[in-house]
């Protein structure tokens, strides 16, 4: 309603006579109302565009938070040590353009969400490098695996670049080595996705605005 009122006001200025302005010793400088209306419309559109961009950014942050919460909820329900790493996994998935559920699902399949990390190296819940490569931190492990699976490491890009999630998983652990590995991880991904749906439903039902007719 406010937007319509502003546009109507600007349009109505076009039909008014020109305005006579006076500045110091200069008198009767006439500024057509159509020029003022045009300037007004530009300013209004600028404000509307800014608000729209802000709303989109807010919505993107909300979606990211929901995904992270779904991952952490999945880990928490199963008492998995990787609980709390959801946001890091979502951020690195976005940075490397891979499915946000892929990293947590691989971690569940490889180490039961951190319960059974690689024995001889540290901070490797993904079984990366056949459990021969360790990391300084879980953050570093997540960054490294996401970077590779996104096809962004020149040394491994031929295995993962421009691949579907299923193809990525078959390169990660070929069917000849681990039969149905890809299908197992995708099943875990779907379970994490269901957790997000449940969380989203719970948020909506607790929101007073969502309960209004």
For each residue, the residues with C-beta under 8 A, 3 or more apart:
1: 4 5
2: 5 6
3: 6 7 44 48
4: 1 7 8
5: 1 2 8 9
6: 2 3 9 10 40 44
7: 3 4 10 11 41 44
8: 4 5 11 12
9: 5 6 12 13 40
10: 6 7 13 37 40 41 44
11: 7 8 14 37
12: 8 9 15 16
13: 9 10 16 33 34 36 37 40
14: 11 33 34 37
15: 12 33
16: 12 13 19 33
17: 33
18: 30 31 32 33
19: 16 30 31 33 36
20: 28 29 30
21: 28 29 30 31
22: 26 27 28 29
23: 26 29
24:
25:
26: 22 23 29
27: 22
28: 20 21 22
29: 20 21 22 23 26
30: 18 19 20 21
31: 18 19 21 35 36
32: 18 35 36
33: 13 14 15 16 17 18 19 36 37
34: 13 14 37 38
35: 31 32 38 39
36: 13 19 31 32 33 39 40
37: 10 11 13 14 33 34 40 41
38: 34 35 41 42
39: 35 36 42 43
40: 6 9 10 13 36 37 43 44
41: 7 10 37 38 44 45
42: 38 39 45 46
43: 39 40 46 47
44: 3 6 7 10 40 41 47 48
45: 41 42 48 49
46: 42 43 49 50
47: 43 44 50 51
48: 3 44 45 51 52
49: 45 46 52 53
50: 46 47 53 54
51: 47 48 54 55
52: 48 49 55 56
53: 49 50 56 57
54: 50 51 57 58
55: 51 52 58 59
56: 52 53 59 60
57: 53 54 60 61
58: 54 55 61 62
59: 55 56 62 63
60: 56 57 63 64
61: 57 58 64 65
62: 58 59 65 66
63: 59 60 66 67
64: 60 61 67 68 87 90 91 94
65: 61 62 68 69 87
66: 62 63 69 70 196 199 200 203
67: 63 64 70 71 86 90 100 196
68: 64 65 71 72 86 87 89 90
69: 65 66 72 73 86 196 199
70: 66 67 73 74 86 192 193 195 196 199
71: 67 68 74 75 85 86 89 90 100 101 104 192 195
72: 68 69 75 76 83 84 85 86
73: 69 70 76 77 195 199
74: 70 71 77 78 80 104 108 191 192 195
75: 71 72 78 80 81 82 83 84 85 86 104 113
76: 72 73 79 80 83
77: 73 74 195
78: 74 75 112 113
79: 76
80: 74 75 76 83 108 112 113 114 115
81: 75 113 114 115 125
82: 75 85 104 107 113 114 125 138
83: 72 75 76 80 86 113
84: 72 75
85: 71 72 75 82 88 89 104 138 142
86: 67 68 69 70 71 72 75 83 89 90 104
87: 64 65 68 90 91
88: 85 91 92 138 139 142
89: 68 71 85 86 92 93 100 103 104 142 146
90: 64 67 68 71 86 87 93 94 100
91: 64 87 88 94 95
92: 88 89 95 96 103 142 143 146 147
93: 89 90 96 97 98 99 100 102 103 146
94: 64 90 91 97 100
95: 91 92 146 150
96: 92 93 146 147 149 150 152
97: 93 94 150
98: 93 102 103 146 149 150 165 168
99: 93 102 165 189
100: 67 71 89 90 93 94 103
101: 71 104 105 188 189 192 193
102: 93 98 99 105 106 149 165 168 185 189
103: 89 92 93 98 100 106 107 126 142 145 146 149
104: 71 74 75 82 85 86 89 101 107 108 113 188 192
105: 101 102 108 109 185 186 188 189 192
106: 102 103 109 110 126 127 145 169 172 185
107: 82 103 104 110 111 113 114 125 126
108: 74 80 104 105 111 112 113 188
109: 105 106 181 184 185 188
110: 106 107 125 126 127
111: 107 108 114 115 116 117 118 124 125 126 127
112: 78 80 108 115 116
113: 75 78 80 81 82 83 104 107 108 125
114: 80 81 82 107 111 117 125 138
115: 80 81 111 112
116: 111 112
117: 111 114 122 123 124 125
118: 111 121 124 125 127 131 132 134
119: 131
120: 131 132 134
121: 118 124 131 132 133 134 135
122: 117 134 135 136
123: 117 134 135 136 137 138 140 141
124: 111 117 118 121 127 128 129 131 133 134 135 141
125: 81 82 107 110 111 113 114 117 118 138 141
126: 103 106 107 110 111 141 145
127: 106 110 111 118 124 130 131
128: 124 131 133 141 144 145 148
129: 124 132 133
130: 127
131: 118 119 120 121 124 127 128
132: 118 120 121 129
133: 121 124 128 129
134: 118 120 121 122 123 124
135: 121 122 123 124 138 140 141 144
136: 122 123 140
137: 123 140 141
138: 82 85 88 114 123 125 135 141 142
139: 88 142 143
140: 123 135 136 137 143 144
141: 123 124 125 126 128 135 137 138 144 145
142: 85 88 89 92 103 138 139 145 146
143: 92 139 140 146 147
144: 128 135 140 141 147 148
145: 103 106 126 128 141 142 148 149
146: 89 92 93 95 96 98 103 142 143 149 150
147: 92 96 143 144 150 152 153
148: 128 144 145 151 152 153 156 160
149: 96 98 102 103 145 146 160 168 172
150: 95 96 97 98 146 147 160
151: 148 156 157 160 161 162 163
152: 96 147 148 157
153: 147 148 156 157
154: 157
155:
156: 148 151 153 159 160
157: 151 152 153 154 160 161
158: 161
159: 156 163 171
160: 148 149 150 151 156 157 163 168 171
161: 151 157 158
162: 151
163: 151 159 160 167 168 171
164: 167 168
165: 98 99 102 168 169 186 189
166: 169 170 182 186
167: 163 164 170 171
168: 98 102 149 160 163 164 165 171 172
169: 106 165 166 172 173 181 182 185 186
170: 166 167 173 174 175 181 182
171: 159 160 163 167 168 174
172: 106 149 168 169 181
173: 169 170 177 178 181 182
174: 170 171 177 178 181
175: 170 178 179 180 181 182
176:
177: 173 174 181
178: 173 174 175 181
179: 175
180: 175 183 184
181: 109 169 170 172 173 174 175 177 178 184 185
182: 166 169 170 173 175 185 186
183: 180 186 187
184: 109 180 181 187 188
185: 102 105 106 109 169 181 182 188 189
186: 105 165 166 169 182 183 189 190
187: 183 184 190 191
188: 101 104 105 108 109 184 185 191 192
189: 99 101 102 105 165 185 186 192 193
190: 186 187 193 194
191: 74 187 188 194 195
192: 70 71 74 101 104 105 188 189 195 196
193: 70 101 189 190 196 197
194: 190 191 197 198
195: 70 71 73 74 77 191 192 198 199
196: 66 67 69 70 192 193 199 200
197: 193 194 200 201
198: 194 195 201 202
199: 66 69 70 73 195 196 202 203
200: 66 196 197 203 204
201: 197 198 204 205
202: 198 199 205 206
203: 66 199 200 206 207
204: 200 201 207 210
205: 201 202 210 211
206: 202 203
207: 203 204 210 211
208: 211 212
209: 212
210: 204 205 207
211: 205 207 208
212: 208 209
213:
